[in-house]
Amino acid sequence: MSEALAGALQRTSLEDPDFGAEVRALWQQVRIETTVDHGGVSNTFHGQADKIVQLRDLHGDLNIS
């Protein structure tokens, strides 16, 4: 069954590149969400920015200039 699904997704992705890009993006999201263990952190950023700050536990001061 999984081979048939993989084949269908591959054929459809070749026929419709936008669909393929969406499937790959969703798959990446699923992979991230399912591999983070209890208490783990997953930071994901999509888009454009000059500066990004991502953190989890902060003990003490944080100064951003």
C-alpha positions in Angstrom: 0.0 0.0 0.0 2.7 2.5 0.9 4.6 1.8 -2.3 1.4 2.5 -4.3 0.8 5.8 -2.4 4.4 6.8 -2.9 4.2 6.1 -6.6 0.9 8.1 -6.9 2.4 11.0 -5.1 5.5 11.0 -7.2 3.5 10.9 -10.5 1.1 13.6 -9.4 4.0 15.8 -8.1 5.6 15.6 -11.6 2.4 16.5 -13.2 1.6 19.4 -10.8 4.8 20.9 -9.3 2.8 23.1 -6.9 1.1 20.1 -5.5 4.5 18.4 -5.1 5.9 21.4 -3.2 2.9 21.4 -0.9 3.3 17.7 -0.2 7.0 18.1 0.6 6.3 21.0 2.9 3.6 19.1 4.8 5.8 16.0 5.1 8.6 18.1 6.5 6.2 19.5 9.1 5.0 16.1 10.0 8.5 14.8 10.4 9.4 17.6 12.7 6.3 17.3 14.9 6.7 13.5 15.2 10.4 13.4 16.0 10.5 15.9 18.9 10.6 13.9 22.2 8.8 14.8 25.3 10.3 18.1 26.6 12.1 18.6 23.3 12.1 21.7 21.2 11.6 22.2 17.5 12.0 25.7 16.1 10.9 26.2 12.5 11.0 29.4 10.6 9.6 30.0 7.1 10.0 33.3 5.3 12.4 36.1 5.2 13.8 38.1 8.1 17.0 40.1 8.9 17.3 38.5 12.3 15.7 35.5 14.0 15.9 34.6 17.7 14.6 31.3 18.9 15.2 29.9 22.3 13.6 27.7 24.9 14.7 28.0 28.5 16.3 31.3 29.4 17.9 31.8 32.8 19.2 35.3 33.3 19.1 38.4 31.2 18.7 38.7 27.5 19.8 41.8 25.8 19.2 42.3 22.1 20.6 45.4 20.5 
